[in-house]
């Protein structure tokens, strides 16, 4: 009572309801609660309406029972009376105030007004009268018996408008809360998103700045004019210079033909630089030949020190870090969004086809055009897909000695009132239930309505609470939001969703910003999800799947598989060096002439250079990417082997001294 109707929770007030009725009221208000609890004032007024209907001790003033039915209580065997229909007299001022407090409330799951889901029609066509009439109508599938609202007329006085009695009944006209008012000291008013009054007037844009004038001309066009003149003079100067240069070249060519060519001023400089390099490398080569032990020792020490940096290596596999610059505008905007609003949720997705199932035709009752249904919309296939979906919901992963299931990490936008996971699946039209999927109405001769009827209605009105057929099943998903057909079906033409050739199931999972522990829980479940789907076998289904971590997993897999390619490439180059550089003259000089040691040394130098470069960057703290680790060995191998051939062949062609 304190939770639902706190207005009655004082002293020893006698009420016209019991605990069971309050529990029933709470269960029946779960759907409005999911959408309207965002605005406490709105939900307070709505609860006031139903609390007065259920528990008010003054019910005789505004309730009029018009139809009853006697029944025998199976427990006490006493004859009791059921109410089948009644009239509820409501003050027009109360109805309008309740509507005004709720009309701006948003439903985040559909990005639409919540009243569009609770009024039985579009939010723009909804008003206080038809909203209350739809909630009390038995046709909405939620009301147990018909309640006819009777609205009073308003008489304006010099002080406040007063609701006039109707047929001797005093209309229920309790005090209401505006959406800009707090319900209590703890709860604040509704947010600006759900209450336009809270937002206040829209700020006016600043007036445009006065134009910048220079010498009576608009300063914006002045630089353009100056630039035009500048490029014009540059073009004239360039053309003049080019013509002069061509004349000098033609004169030089004529003088060359007439006499011997004179050396340019750059030729001595080039010759001096080349001679300096030759002397420098000659001395370095002589030093290495005369001190092989020292050179080899210090080279190994240098390689060891640099390669030790691999202990601190950090490999980046995050696609965002790989393919976007840290200081790029898109990256900075994403960081700002993630920091203030949280990162976008993680996505796990299945695409399911049934290649061995044929299309079937649905014949509406009692008449209508035959409707073809695609292979995956066969009821047997839908039952099998529902079994798969349920099995995925029950996947259990282990992370830090704790079990993780989908319900622990999934997106539940209406939690804690509704803890069901958001699952974008065509089966959510049937509340993810085998019994609802099999629900049909008919007799021994005809089927008046079944899952075909419900599907065709829901793809047209996914936000409906009642499919208006004989089934009266809701279309909203168990998570409290709509399931749009273009998100859960594939392979259809135009808007003929019944021709779909594939089903798409998406599991949104919460993502976390700078919360490694929670992120590891999600990744652990995704790993088990991937393993489960990989090993899942059903001859009637063809399943393609992806998870948020799939790209990183694929990068790791590709890099691991490339290790063998790198090893084979180095082995081939080693064999090629031994064959191409060697000049085998006799079997006794096979090892010497084949230059096997030269090939081994060349390969080792290449590998050492790769290890040193990676180690140096690891010391600095720069993370490595798997792409770099794969490319560098081949690049250095190509350059290193090329240098080996240049040096050896130059030595072989040098005339003996």
Buried (B, 14 or more C-beta within 10 A) or exposed (E): BEEBBBBBEEEEEEBBBEEEEBEBBEEBBEBBBBBBBBBBBBBBBBBBBBBBBBBBEEBEBBBBEEEEEEEEEEEEEEEEEEBBBBBBBBBBBBBBBBBBBBBBBBBBBBEBBBBBBBBBEEBEEBBBBBBBBBBBBBEBBBBEEBBBBBBBEBEEEEEEEBBEBBEEBBBBBBEBBBBBBBBEEEEEBBBEBBBBBBEEEEEEEEEEEEEEEEEEEEEEEBEEEEEEEEEEEEEEEEEEEEEEEEEEEEEEEEEEEEEEEEEEEEEEEEEEEEEEEEEEEEEEEEEEEEEEEEBEEEEEEEBEEBBEBBEEBEBBBEEEEBEBEEEEEEBEEBBEEBEEEEBEBBBBBBBBBBEEBEEBEBEBBEEEEEBEBBBBBBBEBBEBBBEBBEEBBEBEBEBEEEEBBBEBBBBBBBBEBBEBBBBBBBBBBBBBBBEBBEBBBEEEEEBBBBBBBBBBBBBEEBBBBBBEBBBBBBBBBBBBBBBEBEBBBBBBEEEEBBBBBBBBBBBBBBBBBEEEEBBBBBBBBBBBBBEBBEEBEBEBBBBEBBBBBBBBBEBBEEBEEBEEEBEEBBEEBBEEBBEBBBEEEEEEEEEEBBBBEBBEEBBEBBBBBBBBBBBBBBBEEEBBBBBBBBEBBBEBBEEBBEEBBEEBEEEEEEEEE
